[in-house]
Amino acid sequence: MKRLKPAAILLLVLLVIVPTLAADKAKKLYDKGQDAEARQSYVEAYQFYKQAYDLKPKDLRYRSSFERLRFQAAASIVHDGQKLRDQGKLQEAATQFERAVQIDPSLFIAQQELKRTQEMINDATNPPPQAAGPPNSLERRIKDAGGPVELAPISNVPITVKLTEDSKVIYQTIGQLAGINVLFDPDYTSRRIRVELNGVTLEQALEITALESKTFWRPVTSNTIFVAQDNPAKRKELEQSVLKTFYLSNLSQPTELQDVVNAIRAVLDVQRVQQLLSQNALVVRGTPDQIALAEKLVDDLDKARPEVIVDIAVMQISRDRSRTLGISPPSSASVTLQSNINTTTSTTSTTGTTTPTTSGSTGLELNTLGQLNATDFQVSIPSANLSAIMGDTDTKMLQNPQVRALDNQKATLKIGERVPVATGSFQPGIGGVGINPLVNTQFQYLDVGVNIDVTPHVHADREVTLKITMEISSVVGQSSIGGISQPIIGQKKIEHEIRLSDGESSLIGGIFDDSQTRSLSGIPGLAQIPIIKYLFGQVQQDKEQDETVFVITPHVVRGTEISAMNQRAIDIGTANAIQLREVIPPASPKASPAPQSPAAPASVNQNPPSGVNPSANFMFDPGVITAVKGKTFAVNLQISGAKNVYSIPVQINYDPSKLQLVNVSNGNFLSQDGQAVALVHREDDTLGSLQVTASRPPGSGGVSGGGTVMTFTFEAKASGQTPLTITRGGARDPGLQAIAVNGAQASVTVQ
């Protein structure tokens, strides 16, 4: 026989021991996961289950456990990330969201929160430069569209005109000041009007003139406009038409597409809208402004519906306790005649001799009644029973189903059986014998078990309204009705509507039954005497407790995506004419300023074209600010390397939940030669936007060098971090030509 080498023996031992050790380690990890899950530490439980599965991938118990905990662990991490982001810890929140995506890629809310947080980090660290405008003109129209008109003008390219003249003359005057060509419709009849334009932009001047003269204009080229009488016929004849196809990515049902079509037709007065169900698309034809607004409506309405996973815990606890103690005495006795009662009979033989005979008989003759004694009777007394029994039954049952549902869509979950119940029967018209009564009986099936109907509605603040119906039923017995056995169904049902935060658990219903029964049996009188009653009687006590609790927890797995653009109000013209009003029109390189006073010099562009190698720079002083909540602080906007600057318009953005503007004051840069500086600002405290323009007096020329342009005073409202960012800014020379200036950013931390 060949002897094994030591190395081979060691290999065989390892092949036997290693799988055994791996199985033991996997079992220990699984037990730790169960303990963590019981403590609702879902992330820790998921990690233990995952490690156990990695060691024993063929064990379905380990795989099902870590797959089951995948969602709850990721959802718990998302909640932690949301708390960190609310505290201003953006980078830590992004790390948590990335971790949640790695655990459960199907958790869309984690992807959405990660994208949103990364955008917030990018905006805080790298503020986007002022864009020249998107390549798509329709997108530029909707992005540059202004909101409702506010009486707080900001001078960008000031035009000042005070005339009482023919409307054509006024249009031509504005065109000459702005360097544009003005064409008139041959059918247009002008009339004398009066206009007063003080420091308005080109587009504002044209809109005011059009309103006074009851005309409308539309651009023909980049430097030419066409003016005509404002009436429906002329608008239909002259206004441009644009065709665009909108592909909807989220709305697919015919009713949903029809809702979008109805909104476009009713709100924008666009009649030429065609829906294509096969392509899930809309084809729209209208003016450029109508198409731009239709694009906004489609973007506002074509949203993915939020989704919710609802955790439902149905806990039933039953406890039965019984006790029987005492002696059960006999409650009756029976007396019977003995079978040995003697009777005497005479027997006569053939010889004439009579012989008396004695025999046993169960019968009783009347003449023997006098001979009866105690030995002729038998008394039977049942035995007495001693009972000392105690019973204690404790039953616990937990049902934890999960339901995933779309926003405002009903979801149904049924777990159990379908039980037939007779609903009626009919007698056949032909009589007969032996007809089965079930042949002509009608049945319907009832769902018996756990039945759940839930309709969620997701709110924008991560709260969920749930309209829920839960029913727990079971067959508790049978009853014969009309010869047919019918089930008796026990039912526990609750209908409820509740609003909860994402991840918040709530008890929505509880039922508690407590019944006690006490019975006493024994010899009357003796069984009621304390202490010794257990010798002459028996006491039985039964106590039953039954508790059912319903707990519900919603988890938002896909949130509502509503951007600031979706909620923005936009000025769309009048009821007769839908049009967009741009806040800042494109600057014309040939535009010349309106004369501000008789002493104003002629417009001369002494600077090179804007946007080419700017040498001027903005900066905040200080650049890093630490403020105390409830206190005010000041920050200076400075400029350096400036040449021949006449006015400085800037737009500054900040977080309105953290800061509130208190005051804007003039600096020393524009007034370094003693000239008075006009300071005009407008604040939108809901969006955290501040527009400020500082201008020197007309005819005063420009200044160069550096210094403080203006000083902002803010009040710290809430703890956290926020940047101060120049989103639009620059300078203008005395000819109102743009001078490019590099932007700046400051960081504010509120403690």
BAVODREN-104841 format. One line per field, with one value per residue (C-alpha): residue in one letter; x, y, z. Coordinates in nm, 2 decimals. Each point is the difference from the previous one (the first is absolute). Example, Ala and Ser with C-alpha at 12.3 -4.5 7.8 and 13.67 -1.06 7.14 Angstrom:
2
residuo A	S
u 1.23	0.14
v -0.45	0.34
w 0.78	-0.07
# end
This chain:
751
residuo M	K	R	L	K	P	A	A	I	L	L	L	V	L	L	V	I	V	P	T	L	A	A	D	K	A	K	K	L	Y	D	K	G	Q	D	A	E	A	R	Q	S	Y	V	E	A	Y	Q	F	Y	K	Q	A	Y	D	L	K	P	K	D	L	R	Y	R	S	S	F	E	R	L	R	F	Q	A	A	A	S	I	V	H	D	G	Q	K	L	R	D	Q	G	K	L	Q	E	A	A	T	Q	F	E	R	A	V	Q	I	D	P	S	L	F	I	A	Q	Q	E	L	K	R	T	Q	E	M	I	N	D	A	T	N	P	P	P	Q	A	A	G	P	P	N	S	L	E	R	R	I	K	D	A	G	G	P	V	E	L	A	P	I	S	N	V	P	I	T	V	K	L	T	E	D	S	K	V	I	Y	Q	T	I	G	Q	L	A	G	I	N	V	L	F	D	P	D	Y	T	S	R	R	I	R	V	E	L	N	G	V	T	L	E	Q	A	L	E	I	T	A	L	E	S	K	T	F	W	R	P	V	T	S	N	T	I	F	V	A	Q	D	N	P	A	K	R	K	E	L	E	Q	S	V	L	K	T	F	Y	L	S	N	L	S	Q	P	T	E	L	Q	D	V	V	N	A	I	R	A	V	L	D	V	Q	R	V	Q	Q	L	L	S	Q	N	A	L	V	V	R	G	T	P	D	Q	I	A	L	A	E	K	L	V	D	D	L	D	K	A	R	P	E	V	I	V	D	I	A	V	M	Q	I	S	R	D	R	S	R	T	L	G	I	S	P	P	S	S	A	S	V	T	L	Q	S	N	I	N	T	T	T	S	T	T	S	T	T	G	T	T	T	P	T	T	S	G	S	T	G	L	E	L	N	T	L	G	Q	L	N	A	T	D	F	Q	V	S	I	P	S	A	N	L	S	A	I	M	G	D	T	D	T	K	M	L	Q	N	P	Q	V	R	A	L	D	N	Q	K	A	T	L	K	I	G	E	R	V	P	V	A	T	G	S	F	Q	P	G	I	G	G	V	G	I	N	P	L	V	N	T	Q	F	Q	Y	L	D	V	G	V	N	I	D	V	T	P	H	V	H	A	D	R	E	V	T	L	K	I	T	M	E	I	S	S	V	V	G	Q	S	S	I	G	G	I	S	Q	P	I	I	G	Q	K	K	I	E	H	E	I	R	L	S	D	G	E	S	S	L	I	G	G	I	F	D	D	S	Q	T	R	S	L	S	G	I	P	G	L	A	Q	I	P	I	I	K	Y	L	F	G	Q	V	Q	Q	D	K	E	Q	D	E	T	V	F	V	I	T	P	H	V	V	R	G	T	E	I	S	A	M	N	Q	R	A	I	D	I	G	T	A	N	A	I	Q	L	R	E	V	I	P	P	A	S	P	K	A	S	P	A	P	Q	S	P	A	A	P	A	S	V	N	Q	N	P	P	S	G	V	N	P	S	A	N	F	M	F	D	P	G	V	I	T	A	V	K	G	K	T	F	A	V	N	L	Q	I	S	G	A	K	N	V	Y	S	I	P	V	Q	I	N	Y	D	P	S	K	L	Q	L	V	N	V	S	N	G	N	F	L	S	Q	D	G	Q	A	V	A	L	V	H	R	E	D	D	T	L	G	S	L	Q	V	T	A	S	R	P	P	G	S	G	G	V	S	G	G	G	T	V	M	T	F	T	F	E	A	K	A	S	G	Q	T	P	L	T	I	T	R	G	G	A	R	D	P	G	L	Q	A	I	A	V	N	G	A	Q	A	S	V	T	V	Q
u 0.00	0.13	0.06	-0.12	0.26	-0.02	-0.08	-0.30	-0.12	0.02	-0.19	-0.28	-0.03	-0.02	-0.27	-0.21	0.07	-0.01	-0.37	-0.10	0.16	-0.15	-0.35	0.05	0.11	-0.29	-0.24	0.14	-0.02	-0.36	-0.08	0.15	-0.20	-0.32	0.09	0.07	-0.33	-0.19	0.16	-0.10	0.36	-0.06	0.33	0.19	-0.23	0.04	0.38	-0.01	-0.24	0.22	0.31	-0.18	-0.12	0.35	0.12	-0.28	-0.15	-0.20	-0.19	-0.33	-0.07	0.29	-0.08	-0.36	0.09	0.25	-0.22	-0.29	0.20	0.15	-0.28	-0.04	0.38	0.02	-0.31	0.15	0.32	-0.20	-0.18	0.34	0.13	-0.30	0.06	0.36	-0.09	-0.26	0.29	0.21	0.24	-0.03	0.31	-0.09	-0.36	0.13	0.21	-0.31	-0.20	0.27	0.01	-0.38	0.03	0.27	-0.22	-0.33	0.03	-0.38	-0.05	-0.07	-0.03	0.37	0.10	-0.21	0.13	0.36	-0.04	-0.16	0.27	0.28	-0.16	-0.01	0.37	0.10	-0.20	0.16	0.36	0.00	-0.27	-0.10	0.12	-0.24	-0.11	-0.04	-0.33	-0.10	0.05	-0.38	-0.18	-0.32	0.18	0.15	-0.35	-0.14	0.32	0.01	-0.37	-0.09	-0.24	-0.28	0.09	0.12	0.04	0.37	0.18	0.37	0.19	0.20	0.00	-0.18	-0.21	-0.16	-0.25	-0.28	-0.20	-0.35	0.02	-0.13	0.04	0.22	0.24	0.02	0.08	0.27	0.15	0.03	0.15	0.26	0.10	0.03	0.15	-0.27	-0.22	-0.37	-0.24	-0.37	-0.29	-0.15	-0.35	0.12	-0.15	0.20	-0.14	0.14	0.09	0.20	0.27	0.23	0.29	0.24	0.29	-0.16	0.14	-0.05	-0.27	-0.18	0.00	-0.15	-0.27	-0.11	-0.02	-0.20	-0.24	-0.06	-0.04	-0.20	0.25	0.22	0.35	0.20	0.37	0.09	0.37	0.24	-0.01	-0.34	-0.36	-0.33	-0.29	-0.37	-0.34	-0.10	-0.30	-0.07	0.02	0.34	0.14	-0.11	0.15	0.33	0.09	0.25	-0.10	0.22	-0.05	0.14	-0.06	0.01	0.08	-0.14	0.21	-0.22	-0.36	-0.13	-0.37	-0.24	-0.18	0.34	0.09	-0.34	0.04	0.32	-0.17	-0.29	0.24	0.19	-0.33	-0.17	0.29	0.20	-0.28	0.18	-0.25	0.24	0.10	0.01	0.07	0.17	-0.07	0.22	0.31	-0.12	0.05	-0.17	0.04	-0.06	-0.01	-0.01	0.19	0.36	-0.13	-0.29	0.24	0.24	-0.28	-0.13	0.35	-0.02	-0.34	0.12	0.30	-0.22	-0.25	0.20	0.13	0.07	-0.26	0.14	0.00	-0.04	0.08	-0.24	0.12	-0.30	0.05	-0.30	0.07	-0.23	0.06	-0.22	0.03	-0.23	0.03	-0.22	0.00	-0.21	0.03	-0.21	-0.19	-0.30	-0.24	-0.26	-0.32	-0.23	-0.05	-0.21	-0.17	-0.08	-0.14	0.24	-0.04	0.01	-0.36	-0.14	-0.35	-0.16	-0.20	-0.18	0.06	-0.24	0.13	-0.20	-0.02	-0.20	0.28	0.05	0.36	0.08	0.29	0.20	0.17	0.16	-0.20	0.02	-0.37	-0.18	-0.34	-0.23	0.00	0.38	0.00	-0.02	0.31	0.23	0.30	0.31	0.19	-0.26	0.11	0.31	0.10	0.23	0.19	0.23	0.36	0.13	0.28	0.29	0.11	0.31	0.07	0.15	0.03	0.19	0.01	0.19	-0.03	0.17	-0.04	0.17	-0.10	0.22	-0.10	0.14	-0.20	0.15	-0.23	0.00	-0.12	-0.38	-0.03	-0.17	0.21	-0.16	0.16	-0.19	0.16	-0.22	-0.27	-0.32	-0.29	-0.32	-0.32	-0.35	-0.19	-0.33	-0.17	-0.29	-0.24	-0.01	-0.33	-0.01	-0.06	0.19	0.13	0.35	0.10	0.33	-0.08	0.35	-0.06	-0.20	0.18	0.19	0.34	0.24	0.35	0.11	0.37	0.09	0.33	0.19	-0.15	0.16	-0.10	0.22	0.00	0.30	0.04	0.36	0.04	0.29	0.13	0.08	-0.33	-0.25	-0.38	-0.13	-0.35	0.00	-0.24	0.13	-0.20	0.09	-0.25	-0.02	-0.25	-0.09	-0.28	-0.28	-0.37	-0.27	-0.25	-0.27	0.19	0.32	0.31	0.10	0.33	0.00	0.26	0.17	0.11	0.22	0.00	0.12	-0.04	0.22	0.16	0.32	0.29	0.35	0.36	0.23	0.11	-0.24	-0.18	-0.35	-0.25	-0.32	-0.22	0.00	-0.25	0.02	-0.23	0.01	-0.25	0.00	-0.22	-0.04	-0.22	-0.07	-0.15	-0.06	-0.23	-0.23	0.10	0.32	0.15	-0.03	0.18	0.35	0.30	-0.19	-0.20	0.27	-0.09	-0.37	0.03	0.21	0.10	0.08	0.15	0.06	0.17	0.04	0.18	0.02	0.18	0.03	0.22	0.04	0.32	0.07	0.33	0.03	0.33	0.03	0.20	-0.05	-0.07	-0.16	0.24	-0.11	0.26	0.00	-0.08	-0.32	-0.12	0.10	-0.27	0.04	-0.15	-0.17	-0.15	-0.37	-0.32	0.00	0.37	0.23	0.36	0.30	0.19	0.37	0.16	0.34	0.01	0.31	0.24	0.04	0.36	-0.12	-0.23	0.06	-0.13	-0.28	0.11	-0.05	0.03	0.11	0.35	0.03	0.29	-0.04	0.02	0.35	0.11	0.35	0.04	0.07	-0.29	-0.13	0.07	0.36	0.27	-0.16	0.25	-0.25	-0.10	-0.27	0.08	-0.18	0.16	0.02	-0.02	-0.07	-0.25	-0.11	-0.33	-0.20	-0.37	-0.22	0.28	0.09	0.32	0.14	0.18	0.16	-0.01	0.33	0.14	0.36	0.16	-0.30	0.03	-0.25	-0.29	-0.33	-0.25	0.02	-0.31	0.03	-0.22	0.09	-0.16	-0.01	-0.20	-0.31	-0.05	0.33	0.04	-0.23	0.11	-0.02	0.17	0.20	0.23	0.23	0.37	0.29	0.09	-0.25	0.00	0.38	-0.01	-0.28	-0.29	-0.34	-0.07	-0.36	-0.06	-0.30	-0.07	-0.27	-0.02	-0.19	0.01	-0.17	0.27	0.29	0.07	0.13	0.04	0.19	0.11	0.24	0.02	0.19	-0.18	-0.07	0.29	0.25	0.22	0.16	0.24	0.29	0.19	-0.15	-0.19	-0.33	-0.29	-0.28	-0.05	-0.26	-0.14	-0.16	-0.17	0.08	-0.32	0.08	0.31	0.18	0.21	-0.09	0.21	-0.03	0.03	0.00	-0.21	-0.02	0.24	0.21	0.06	-0.09	0.19	-0.15	-0.12	-0.18	0.21	0.06	0.33	0.07	0.09	0.09	-0.25	0.05	-0.13	0.00	-0.08	-0.23	-0.02	-0.28	0.05
v 0.00	0.34	0.24	0.36	0.28	0.25	0.28	-0.19	-0.08	0.37	0.10	-0.25	0.14	0.35	-0.10	-0.13	0.27	0.32	-0.05	-0.08	0.31	0.21	-0.14	0.07	0.36	0.06	-0.13	0.24	0.29	-0.09	-0.01	0.35	0.12	-0.12	0.17	0.33	-0.03	-0.05	0.33	0.17	0.06	-0.08	0.11	-0.22	-0.29	0.03	-0.01	-0.31	-0.18	0.10	-0.14	-0.32	-0.03	0.07	-0.30	-0.23	0.13	-0.32	0.03	0.16	0.10	0.24	0.13	0.07	0.18	0.24	0.06	0.08	0.25	0.17	0.26	0.08	0.04	0.24	0.19	0.05	0.14	0.24	0.13	0.06	0.18	0.23	0.10	0.07	0.22	0.19	0.08	0.14	-0.30	-0.05	-0.22	-0.24	-0.02	-0.08	-0.28	-0.15	0.02	-0.17	-0.27	-0.05	-0.02	-0.27	-0.21	0.04	0.15	-0.03	0.26	0.30	0.24	-0.06	0.08	0.31	0.12	-0.07	0.20	0.29	0.01	-0.01	0.30	0.18	-0.08	0.12	0.32	0.07	-0.07	0.09	0.26	-0.02	0.30	0.22	-0.19	0.16	-0.18	-0.36	-0.10	-0.06	0.33	-0.14	-0.10	0.34	0.16	-0.20	0.05	0.37	0.05	0.25	-0.04	0.24	0.37	0.17	0.37	-0.02	0.08	-0.09	0.21	-0.23	0.19	0.33	0.17	0.33	0.15	0.26	0.06	0.09	-0.11	-0.23	-0.36	-0.07	0.28	-0.14	-0.35	0.14	0.21	-0.31	-0.19	0.27	0.00	-0.38	-0.03	-0.22	0.03	0.05	-0.11	0.07	-0.19	0.17	-0.02	0.17	0.34	0.19	0.25	0.26	-0.13	0.11	-0.22	0.06	-0.25	0.05	-0.24	-0.31	-0.27	-0.04	-0.27	0.19	0.32	-0.20	-0.16	0.33	0.16	-0.30	0.02	0.38	-0.03	-0.33	-0.16	-0.31	-0.07	-0.31	-0.04	-0.07	-0.02	0.06	0.38	0.05	0.00	0.01	0.21	-0.05	0.08	-0.23	-0.20	-0.38	0.01	0.17	-0.22	-0.31	0.13	0.12	-0.20	-0.28	-0.36	-0.27	-0.38	-0.22	-0.37	-0.07	-0.36	-0.08	-0.24	-0.05	0.04	-0.29	-0.05	0.16	0.19	0.14	0.12	0.15	0.20	0.16	0.08	0.16	0.21	0.13	0.08	0.16	0.20	0.10	0.02	-0.23	-0.18	-0.20	-0.28	-0.37	-0.29	-0.31	-0.30	-0.24	0.23	0.14	0.34	0.34	0.21	0.37	0.30	0.36	0.32	-0.02	0.12	-0.25	-0.28	0.11	0.00	-0.33	-0.14	0.13	-0.16	-0.34	0.02	0.09	-0.28	-0.28	-0.12	-0.35	-0.09	-0.04	-0.36	-0.12	-0.33	-0.05	-0.22	-0.15	-0.19	-0.19	-0.14	-0.24	-0.11	-0.26	-0.14	-0.25	-0.10	-0.26	-0.16	-0.28	-0.08	-0.21	-0.32	-0.08	-0.18	-0.24	0.18	-0.31	-0.36	-0.29	-0.28	-0.34	-0.33	-0.28	-0.30	-0.25	0.04	-0.36	-0.12	-0.34	-0.20	-0.35	-0.29	-0.30	-0.33	-0.28	-0.18	0.29	0.14	0.37	0.13	0.37	0.14	0.32	0.20	0.34	0.25	0.37	0.03	0.12	-0.14	0.19	-0.26	0.04	0.38	-0.07	-0.22	0.27	0.13	0.21	-0.30	0.00	0.35	0.12	0.37	0.13	0.33	0.15	0.06	0.35	0.16	0.21	0.26	0.23	0.12	0.32	0.10	0.30	0.06	0.29	0.06	0.28	0.05	0.27	0.08	0.25	0.05	0.27	0.18	0.22	0.25	0.30	0.34	0.01	-0.35	-0.27	-0.31	-0.32	-0.29	-0.32	-0.28	-0.30	-0.21	0.03	-0.16	-0.09	0.14	-0.08	0.31	-0.16	-0.30	-0.07	-0.30	-0.16	0.00	-0.38	-0.19	-0.32	-0.22	0.01	0.33	0.13	0.34	0.14	-0.05	0.32	0.20	0.32	0.07	0.30	0.00	0.22	0.09	-0.12	0.09	0.33	0.24	0.35	0.29	0.30	0.33	0.23	0.37	0.14	0.36	0.23	0.01	-0.37	-0.08	-0.26	-0.02	-0.35	-0.11	-0.36	-0.28	-0.31	-0.31	-0.32	-0.28	-0.37	-0.29	-0.05	-0.26	-0.14	0.05	-0.20	0.22	-0.17	-0.32	0.16	0.04	0.37	0.13	0.24	0.27	0.20	0.35	0.28	0.30	0.36	0.28	0.30	0.30	0.14	0.23	-0.11	0.11	-0.22	-0.29	0.10	-0.29	0.04	-0.22	0.03	-0.24	-0.24	-0.25	-0.15	-0.28	-0.11	-0.26	-0.18	-0.29	-0.16	-0.30	-0.19	-0.35	-0.22	-0.07	0.29	0.18	-0.20	0.12	0.36	-0.02	0.16	-0.22	-0.33	0.07	-0.18	-0.33	0.02	0.19	0.09	0.36	0.06	0.34	0.09	0.33	0.08	0.31	0.08	0.31	0.11	0.30	0.16	0.20	0.17	0.16	0.17	0.03	0.23	-0.18	0.26	0.36	0.29	0.19	0.36	0.26	0.37	0.05	-0.21	0.23	0.33	0.25	0.14	0.31	-0.13	0.32	0.08	-0.20	0.09	-0.05	-0.25	0.10	-0.01	0.29	-0.04	0.15	0.08	0.03	-0.08	0.29	0.16	0.08	0.31	0.14	0.35	0.16	0.25	0.34	0.05	0.38	0.28	-0.03	-0.37	-0.08	-0.19	-0.38	-0.12	-0.35	0.04	-0.37	-0.31	-0.24	-0.16	-0.36	0.01	-0.05	0.20	0.16	0.11	-0.22	-0.01	-0.13	-0.02	0.13	-0.21	-0.31	-0.23	0.11	-0.15	0.15	-0.06	-0.09	0.30	0.25	0.22	0.02	0.20	-0.10	0.23	-0.05	0.12	0.05	0.02	0.07	0.20	0.25	0.28	-0.14	0.19	-0.25	-0.34	-0.23	-0.33	-0.28	-0.19	-0.33	-0.15	-0.25	0.19	-0.26	0.09	0.38	0.30	0.33	0.30	0.28	0.09	0.31	0.17	-0.04	0.24	-0.13	0.17	0.32	0.03	0.34	0.13	-0.08	-0.12	-0.36	-0.13	-0.34	-0.20	-0.36	-0.26	-0.30	-0.33	-0.15	-0.32	-0.09	0.17	0.23	0.36	0.23	0.32	0.28	0.28	0.29	0.32	0.33	0.05	0.18	-0.07	-0.24	-0.32	-0.09	-0.25	-0.20	-0.19	0.03	-0.09	0.02	-0.07	-0.15	-0.26	-0.05	-0.34	-0.16	-0.36	-0.19	-0.37	-0.22	-0.14	0.10	0.21	0.16	0.36	-0.03	0.26	-0.17	0.30	0.29	0.24	0.37	0.26	0.29	0.35	-0.12	-0.28	-0.26	-0.32	-0.05	-0.36	-0.06	-0.33	-0.13	-0.07	-0.22	0.01	-0.27	0.08	-0.24	0.07	-0.14
w 0.00	-0.10	0.28	-0.03	0.02	0.29	-0.25	-0.14	0.35	0.09	-0.32	0.08	0.36	-0.14	-0.25	0.29	0.26	-0.21	-0.12	0.35	0.14	-0.27	0.08	0.37	-0.07	-0.24	0.26	0.26	-0.24	-0.08	0.37	0.05	-0.29	0.15	0.33	-0.18	-0.20	0.33	0.12	-0.33	-0.09	-0.36	-0.14	0.25	-0.06	-0.38	0.04	0.21	-0.24	-0.29	0.16	0.08	-0.36	-0.14	0.21	-0.09	-0.34	-0.05	0.32	-0.10	0.36	0.00	-0.34	0.07	0.32	-0.15	-0.31	0.24	0.20	-0.30	-0.04	0.37	0.04	-0.30	0.11	0.35	-0.15	-0.22	0.31	0.17	-0.31	-0.01	0.36	-0.08	-0.30	0.21	0.24	-0.28	-0.02	-0.37	-0.06	0.28	-0.13	-0.35	0.14	0.17	-0.32	-0.20	0.26	-0.03	-0.38	0.02	0.24	-0.20	-0.35	-0.04	0.27	-0.23	0.29	0.09	-0.36	0.00	0.33	-0.11	-0.32	0.19	0.27	-0.26	-0.18	0.33	0.06	-0.35	0.04	0.34	-0.11	-0.37	-0.08	-0.36	-0.21	-0.17	-0.31	-0.34	-0.03	-0.10	-0.36	-0.04	-0.06	0.15	0.32	0.02	-0.04	0.29	0.22	-0.06	0.04	0.28	0.28	0.08	-0.04	0.31	0.06	0.07	-0.32	-0.05	-0.25	-0.23	-0.33	0.09	-0.26	0.09	-0.24	0.06	-0.32	-0.12	-0.36	-0.27	0.11	-0.30	0.10	0.35	-0.13	-0.23	0.28	0.22	-0.29	-0.06	0.37	0.01	-0.35	-0.15	-0.31	0.02	-0.28	-0.01	-0.14	-0.31	0.16	0.32	0.08	0.26	0.25	0.23	0.35	0.30	0.16	0.29	0.02	0.29	0.02	-0.16	-0.21	-0.37	0.03	0.27	-0.21	-0.30	0.22	0.15	-0.34	-0.13	0.29	-0.05	-0.38	0.00	-0.22	0.02	-0.13	-0.08	-0.09	-0.36	0.04	0.29	-0.06	-0.17	0.13	-0.18	0.14	-0.08	0.14	0.29	-0.10	-0.04	-0.38	-0.01	0.28	-0.19	-0.32	0.13	0.31	-0.05	0.03	0.15	-0.01	0.26	0.11	0.37	0.11	0.34	0.20	0.30	-0.10	-0.21	0.06	-0.25	0.27	0.12	-0.35	-0.04	0.32	-0.13	-0.33	0.18	0.21	-0.31	-0.18	0.30	0.15	-0.30	-0.25	-0.24	-0.22	-0.22	0.23	-0.11	0.23	-0.14	0.23	-0.19	0.06	0.34	-0.15	-0.06	-0.31	0.06	-0.23	0.12	0.04	0.15	0.34	-0.01	-0.08	0.27	0.25	-0.12	0.06	0.35	0.06	-0.14	0.23	0.30	-0.07	-0.14	0.33	0.13	0.26	0.35	0.14	0.35	0.18	0.29	0.29	0.18	0.33	0.13	0.35	0.17	0.36	0.17	0.35	0.16	0.37	0.17	0.35	0.14	0.38	0.24	0.04	-0.22	0.24	-0.12	-0.10	0.00	0.14	-0.12	0.20	-0.16	0.13	0.05	-0.23	0.30	0.12	0.06	-0.11	0.09	-0.24	0.04	-0.22	-0.02	-0.11	-0.17	0.33	0.15	0.21	0.01	0.04	0.07	-0.22	0.08	-0.28	-0.05	-0.21	-0.08	0.02	0.30	0.11	0.22	0.28	0.03	0.07	0.36	-0.01	-0.15	0.19	-0.06	-0.16	-0.28	-0.13	-0.18	0.00	-0.28	0.07	-0.28	0.09	0.09	-0.21	0.13	-0.26	0.02	-0.36	-0.12	-0.37	-0.15	-0.38	-0.15	-0.38	-0.20	-0.37	-0.22	-0.36	-0.17	-0.37	-0.22	-0.27	-0.27	-0.17	-0.23	0.11	0.01	-0.13	0.21	0.08	0.13	0.19	0.09	0.20	0.09	-0.15	-0.20	0.19	-0.19	0.15	-0.13	-0.11	-0.12	-0.15	-0.22	-0.04	-0.35	-0.17	-0.04	0.33	0.08	0.28	0.13	-0.15	0.15	0.16	-0.10	-0.37	-0.03	0.27	-0.10	0.17	0.03	0.13	0.29	0.06	0.34	0.16	-0.02	-0.25	-0.04	-0.23	0.01	-0.20	0.07	-0.09	0.02	0.11	-0.10	0.36	0.02	0.17	-0.12	0.04	0.02	-0.05	0.12	0.06	0.19	0.08	0.18	-0.03	0.07	0.00	0.36	-0.04	-0.21	0.00	-0.18	-0.18	-0.21	0.02	-0.14	0.21	0.00	0.14	0.30	-0.08	0.28	-0.11	0.12	-0.23	0.01	-0.25	0.06	-0.17	0.15	-0.09	0.10	-0.07	-0.21	0.23	0.29	0.16	0.14	0.19	-0.21	0.20	0.29	0.13	0.35	0.12	0.37	0.13	0.34	0.10	0.35	0.07	0.33	0.02	0.31	0.29	0.08	0.31	0.06	-0.32	0.10	0.33	-0.02	0.00	0.04	-0.31	-0.21	0.19	-0.10	-0.33	-0.30	-0.12	-0.37	-0.12	-0.36	-0.12	-0.37	-0.14	-0.38	-0.13	-0.37	-0.09	-0.35	-0.06	-0.33	-0.13	-0.35	-0.18	-0.31	-0.26	-0.28	0.10	-0.17	-0.23	0.00	-0.10	0.06	-0.36	0.04	0.28	-0.17	-0.09	-0.35	-0.17	-0.32	-0.13	-0.02	-0.05	-0.37	-0.07	0.16	0.01	0.22	0.15	0.03	0.31	-0.16	-0.38	-0.20	-0.01	-0.34	-0.09	-0.20	0.28	0.10	0.32	0.01	0.09	0.37	0.01	-0.24	0.15	-0.08	-0.23	-0.32	0.03	-0.06	0.07	0.15	0.11	-0.20	-0.07	0.32	0.08	-0.13	0.26	0.28	0.24	0.26	0.29	0.27	0.35	0.33	0.31	0.22	-0.22	0.29	0.25	0.33	0.13	0.32	-0.04	0.07	-0.06	-0.30	-0.19	-0.29	-0.31	-0.26	-0.38	-0.14	-0.35	-0.12	-0.34	-0.12	-0.29	-0.09	0.20	0.00	0.16	0.16	-0.02	0.19	0.11	0.32	0.11	0.35	0.21	0.13	0.27	0.15	-0.07	-0.03	-0.16	0.23	-0.20	-0.30	0.01	-0.24	0.00	-0.09	-0.34	-0.23	0.22	0.03	-0.17	0.22	-0.24	0.14	-0.08	-0.06	0.15	-0.10	0.12	-0.02	0.23	-0.04	0.35	-0.11	-0.25	0.17	-0.29	0.03	-0.31	0.06	-0.23	0.10	-0.25	-0.02	-0.09	-0.38	-0.17	0.28	-0.19	0.13	0.27	0.02	0.25	0.29	0.32	0.17	-0.23	0.26	0.34	0.09	0.35	0.07	0.30	0.08	0.03	0.03	0.06	-0.30	-0.29	-0.31	-0.27	-0.12	-0.38	-0.27	-0.27	-0.23	0.01	-0.19	-0.06	-0.26	-0.13	-0.06	-0.34	0.19	-0.18	0.20	0.18	0.10	0.37	0.15	0.26	0.37	0.28	0.38	0.25	0.30	0.30	0.25	0.35
# end
